[in-house]
Amino acid sequence: MKNSKKLIALIITVSLLTGCPSQNSHKDDEDYYVKDTNAFNILISQYANNIEQIWGPKEVLIAGPKDYVQYEDNLKTRVHINFVSGVITIETMAESPIENLKEAIVSTLLMPEPVDIIRHDKISQNLSKDPFLFNQVLDQDHQPIRWSGRANSFADYVLANNLKFRTSGPHKIAYVEIKLVPNHINQRAKKFLPIVTEASNRYFIDERLILAIMEVESAFNPYAVSRTDALGLMQVQQHTAGRDIFKLRGKSGEPSRKFLLDPRNNVDMGTAYLSLLKTKYLAGINNPISLRYAMITSYNGGAGSVLRTFSNDRNEAVNIINSMTPQQVYRKLVTSHVSQESRNYLVKVSRILDNK
C-alpha cells in the first residue's frame, strides 16, 4: 500500500506546487496551460536529476502512461511495472538487497486499487477487496495473490530462484523480474468494464471505442501520468478536456489531479469529451465511421487540426468529409494530418477496434 500511496502523494504534491489560477486572473487559458505544464515538467526534471545523482545518467527511470515507477529507500530501491511488456522489475542498490527486495515485492503485489487510496477517507466501506495486481500475477503454485502470507511466500520463492545482479558504472544492482500473466491487459480491462459500460450508456459512446482508447492511452494503467500532464486511464488533461467538460457542466476551473486519478471520474471525463467531440466540435459529419475516425484523431490532436486537414473553413471541411467514403477519410487523416503522433494514434486505435 505504501508504494501506491507515495505515488498519489507525489502527483498531488506536484499539483499543489504548480499551483492553480486565481479566480481573479484574466490570463489566457492557453498561456496558463503552457506555464503550468512547464512547472510540472521542471519538478519532474528535478526529480529525475535526484535519481541520476544516485543511479547514474543511464539509469533514470520515470513513470509514464504505460509504466508505473516507484522509488523508496531514499531512491535506492525501485519498482517498475511495464504494462505493455507485462514485466515487473524490482531492483535495489541497498546494502541489504534481499531484505529491501522482499519488502518491495510484497508491497507491490499487495498494492491497492487507486480508488482505494483516493477515496479511503470518504467511503471506506466500498473499498476493493483485491489488490490491484490480483489475477495479473500468479505465484509458484499458479495461484493469484490476495493476502500477505501468499505474497511473502512468493517473494521468498522469487528471491531464491530469480535473483540476479548487474553493474552500472560503479554500482552493483540486485534485481528480480516477475512476469504478469499473458492476458494481463484483458485482466486490467475487466476491472474497469463496469465503469466503461456506465459511461458508454450515459454519453451514447461505443463501449469498444472507449476501451480501445484506454488501451492505447495507458494500457489500462490507472496510475498513468505523462510529461504533458495527462492523467489516468484515458489520459485526460486538466487544462484542455477537463476544463471543457467542467465548462459544459456549468462549473468553473478544472478538475484536480486527484479527481482525475479516480478511475470512475477519469473514464467519465474522457467519455464526456468524446461525446463533446461527437456532438459539438465535429457535428455535421454524417457517416458514423467517418465520424469515428475524426473523433479518434481529435481525441489525440484536437478537432481543429482534424478539420484543417480537409479545409481551413470548418463548414467546407465537414462538406468535404461528407463527400468522401470512410476509407478515403481514414486515408486522408493517416497521410495528411499535421501531426505524425495523431496519424499513428488513429492507426493504433482503429487496429484494436478491428480486432474486437
C-alpha positions in Angstrom: 0.0 0.0 0.0 2.8 2.5 0.8 4.2 2.4 -2.8 0.9 3.5 -4.3 0.2 6.0 -1.6 3.6 7.6 -2.2 2.8 7.8 -6.0 -0.5 9.5 -5.4 1.1 11.8 -2.8 3.8 12.7 -5.4 1.3 13.7 -8.0 -0.8 15.6 -5.6 2.2 17.4 -4.3 3.2 18.4 -7.8 -0.3 19.7 -8.3 0.0 21.9 -5.2 3.4 23.1 -6.1 2.5 24.0 -9.7 -0.5 25.9 -8.3 -3.8 26.8 -9.8 -5.0 30.0 -11.4 -6.5 32.8 -9.3 -10.3 33.2 -9.6 -9.5 36.9 -10.5 -6.9 36.0 -13.1 -7.6 37.2 -16.7 -4.7 35.4 -18.3 -5.3 33.5 -21.4 -6.2 29.8 -20.7 -3.6 28.5 -23.2 -0.9 30.7 -21.7 -1.8 29.3 -18.3 -1.7 25.8 -19.6 1.8 26.2 -21.0 3.1 27.8 -17.8 1.5 25.2 -15.6 2.8 22.3 -17.7 6.2 23.8 -17.8 6.2 24.0 -14.0 5.2 20.4 -13.8 8.0 19.4 -16.1 10.5 21.3 -14.1 9.6 19.4 -11.0 9.8 16.1 -12.9 13.2 17.1 -14.2 14.4 17.9 -10.7 13.1 14.5 -9.5 15.0 12.9 -12.5 18.1 14.8 -11.5 18.0 13.4 -8.0 17.6 9.9 -9.4 20.6 10.4 -11.8 22.8 11.5 -8.9 22.2 8.1 -7.2 21.7 5.7 -10.1 23.8 7.3 -12.8 23.0 9.1 -16.1 21.9 6.0 -17.9 19.6 4.7 -15.2 17.0 7.4 -14.9 13.5 5.8 -15.0 10.3 7.9 -14.5 6.7 6.9 -14.5 4.8 7.3 -17.8 1.4 6.5 -19.3 2.2 2.8 -19.5 4.9 2.5 -16.9 4.4 2.5 -13.1 7.7 3.5 -11.4 8.1 3.9 -7.7 11.3 4.8 -5.7 11.8 4.3 -2.0 14.7 3.7 0.5 16.0 7.2 -0.3 15.7 6.4 -4.0 17.9 3.3 -3.7 15.2 0.8 -4.4 12.7 1.0 -7.3 9.7 -0.9 -8.8 9.0 -0.7 -12.5 5.8 -2.2 -14.0 5.8 -2.1 -17.7 2.1 -2.5 -18.6 2.9 -3.3 -22.3 5.5 -6.0 -21.9 3.9 -7.3 -18.7 7.1 -7.4 -16.7 7.7 -6.2 -13.2 11.3 -5.3 -12.4 12.3 -4.6 -8.8 15.9 -3.6 -8.2 18.0 -2.1 -5.4 21.4 -0.7 -4.7 20.9 -1.1 -0.9 23.5 -2.8 1.3 21.0 -5.4 2.3 19.4 -6.3 -1.1 17.4 -9.3 0.0 15.6 -7.5 2.7 14.8 -4.5 0.6 13.8 -6.5 -2.4 11.4 -8.7 -0.4 9.7 -5.7 1.1 9.3 -4.1 -2.3 8.0 -7.3 -3.9 5.4 -7.8 -1.2 4.2 -4.2 -1.2 3.9 -4.2 -5.0 1.9 -7.5 -5.1 -0.4 -6.1 -2.4 -0.7 -2.5 -3.7 -4.4 -1.5 -3.7 -6.6 -0.2 -6.4 -6.0 3.5 -6.9 -9.7 4.2 -6.0 -9.0 2.7 -2.6 -6.2 5.2 -2.0 -8.1 8.2 -3.2 -11.4 7.5 -1.6 -10.4 5.8 1.6 -11.3 8.8 3.8 -14.9 9.0 2.5 -16.3 5.7 1.5 -14.1 3.1 3.2 -17.0 0.7 3.3 -16.8 0.4 -0.5 -13.1 -0.4 -0.8 -12.0 -3.2 -3.1 -11.1 -6.5 -1.5 -8.4 -7.4 -4.1 -5.0 -5.8 -4.7 -4.5 -4.1 -8.0 -2.4 -6.9 -9.4 -4.7 -9.6 -8.3 -5.1 -12.2 -11.2 -2.3 -10.4 -13.1 0.5 -12.2 -11.2 0.3 -15.9 -10.3 2.6 -17.4 -7.6 4.8 -20.5 -7.8 1.6 -22.7 -7.4 -0.1 -20.8 -10.2 -2.5 -19.1 -7.7 -3.5 -15.4 -7.6 -2.1 -13.4 -4.7 -4.6 -11.6 -2.4 -3.1 -11.8 1.1 0.2 -11.1 2.7 1.0 -14.7 3.6 1.0 -15.8 -0.1 2.8 -12.6 -1.1 5.6 -13.2 1.3 5.8 -16.9 0.3 6.1 -15.9 -3.4 8.6 -13.2 -2.6 10.8 -15.8 -0.9 10.4 -18.1 -3.9 11.3 -15.3 -6.4 14.4 -14.3 -4.4 15.6 -17.9 -4.1 15.1 -18.7 -7.8 15.3 -15.5 -9.8 17.7 -13.1 -8.0 20.1 -11.5 -10.4 22.9 -8.9 -10.3 24.1 -6.3 -12.7 26.5 -3.5 -12.7 26.0 0.1 -13.9 29.1 2.2 -13.6 30.4 1.8 -10.0 27.0 0.4 -8.8 26.1 -3.2 -8.1 22.4 -3.7 -8.6 20.4 -6.6 -7.3 17.1 -7.3 -9.1 14.3 -9.7 -9.8 11.8 -9.8 -12.7 8.3 -11.1 -12.3 6.1 -11.7 -15.4 2.5 -10.7 -15.5 0.1 -13.3 -16.9 -0.1 -13.4 -20.7 -3.6 -11.8 -20.8 -2.7 -9.1 -18.3 -4.1 -6.3 -20.5 -7.5 -8.1 -20.6 -7.4 -8.7 -16.9 -7.0 -5.0 -16.2 -9.6 -4.1 -18.8 -12.1 -6.3 -17.0 -11.5 -4.3 -13.8 -12.8 -1.2 -15.4 -15.5 -2.7 -17.7 -18.4 -1.7 -15.3 -17.5 2.0 -15.3 -16.9 1.9 -19.1 -20.3 0.4 -19.6 -21.8 3.1 -17.3 -20.1 5.9 -19.2 -21.0 4.4 -22.6 -24.7 4.3 -21.7 -24.6 7.8 -20.2 -22.9 9.5 -23.2 -24.0 7.2 -26.0 -20.4 6.4 -27.0 -19.5 2.9 -28.2 -18.0 0.9 -25.4 -15.5 -0.7 -27.7 -14.2 2.8 -28.7 -13.7 3.8 -25.0 -11.8 0.6 -24.3 -9.6 0.9 -27.4 -8.7 4.5 -26.5 -7.9 3.4 -22.9 -5.6 0.6 -24.2 -3.7 2.9 -26.5 -3.5 5.8 -23.9 -2.5 3.8 -20.8 -2.7 0.0 -21.4 -5.3 0.2 -18.6 -2.8 1.7 -16.1 -4.9 3.8 -13.7 -1.8 5.5 -12.3 -0.8 6.8 -15.7 0.8 10.3 -15.9 2.6 11.8 -18.9 5.1 14.5 -19.5 2.2 16.6 -20.9 0.5 16.2 -17.6 -2.3 13.9 -18.9 -3.6 11.7 -16.2 -5.2 8.3 -15.7 -6.7 5.6 -17.8 -7.9 7.9 -20.6 -5.0 10.4 -20.2 -7.3 13.4 -19.6 -5.7 16.8 -19.3 -7.0 19.1 -16.7 -6.5 22.3 -18.7 -8.0 21.2 -22.0 -10.5 18.3 -22.0 -11.1 18.7 -18.2 -11.8 22.4 -18.5 -14.1 21.9 -21.5 -16.2 19.4 -19.6 -16.3 21.5 -16.5 -17.5 24.4 -18.5 -20.1 22.3 -20.3 -21.4 21.3 -16.8 -21.6 24.9 -15.6 -18.5 24.6 -13.4 -15.6 27.0 -13.3 -12.0 26.0 -13.3 -10.8 22.4 -14.0 -10.7 19.0 -12.3 -7.9 18.4 -9.9 -5.2 15.7 -10.4 -6.6 13.7 -7.5 -10.1 13.9 -9.2 -8.7 12.6 -12.5 -6.8 9.8 -10.9 -10.0 8.3 -9.6 -10.8 5.7 -12.4 -14.5 6.4 -12.4 -14.0 10.1 -12.8 -11.4 9.6 -15.4 -13.5 7.4 -17.6 -16.5 9.7 -17.1 -14.5 12.8 -18.2 -12.7 11.0 -21.1 -16.0 9.7 -22.4 -17.7 13.0 -21.9 -15.0 14.6 -24.0 -15.6 12.0 -26.8 -19.3 13.0 -26.6 -18.3 16.7 -26.9 -16.3 15.9 -29.9 -19.1 14.0 -31.5 -22.0 16.4 -30.8 -20.3 19.8 -31.0 -16.8 20.1 -32.4 -17.3 17.5 -35.2 -21.1 18.0 -35.6 -22.3 17.7 -39.1 -20.2 14.6 -40.1 -22.9 12.2 -41.3 -21.2 8.9 -41.8 -20.7 7.2 -38.4 -17.5 5.5 -39.4 -16.0 8.8 -40.8 -17.1 10.5 -37.6 -15.4 7.8 -35.6 -12.1 8.3 -37.4 -12.4 12.0 -36.8 -13.2 11.5 -33.1 -10.3 9.2 -32.6 -7.8 11.6 -34.2 -9.3 14.6 -32.4 -9.0 12.9 -29.1 -5.3 12.9 -29.6 -4.7 16.1 -31.5 -7.8 18.2 -31.3 -10.8 18.7 -33.6 -9.4 21.8 -35.2 -6.4 20.1 -36.7 -8.6 17.3 -38.0 -10.9 19.7 -39.8 -8.0 21.7 -41.1 -6.7 18.5 -42.7 -9.6 18.9 -45.1 -10.1 22.7 -45.2 -9.3 25.8 -43.2 -13.0 26.6 -43.3 -14.9 24.5 -40.8 -18.1 24.1 -42.9 -16.2 23.3 -46.0 -14.2 20.7 -44.1 -17.4 19.0 -43.0 -18.8 19.1 -46.5 -15.6 17.6 -47.9 -15.6 14.8 -45.3 -19.3 14.1 -46.1 -18.4 13.8 -49.8 -15.8 11.1 -49.1 -16.1 7.4 -48.2 -14.9 6.4 -44.7 -11.9 4.7 -46.3 -11.0 8.0 -48.0 -11.4 9.9 -44.8 -9.2 7.4 -42.9 -6.5 7.5 -45.7 -6.5 11.3 -45.7 -6.1 11.5 -41.9 -3.3 9.0 -41.7 -1.4 10.6 -44.6 -2.1 14.3 -44.3 -2.8 15.2 -40.7 -0.2 17.7 -39.5 0.8 15.5 -36.5 2.6 12.2 -37.0 1.6 11.2 -33.5 -2.1 11.7 -34.3 -1.7 9.8 -37.6 -0.2 6.9 -35.7 -2.8 7.2 -33.0 -5.7 6.7 -35.4 -3.9 3.6 -36.8 -3.4 2.1 -33.4 -6.9 2.7 -32.1 -8.5 1.5 -35.3 -6.5 -1.7 -35.4 -7.7 -2.5 -31.9 -11.3 -1.8 -32.8 -11.0 -4.0 -35.9 -9.8 -6.9 -33.7 -12.6 -6.6 -31.1 
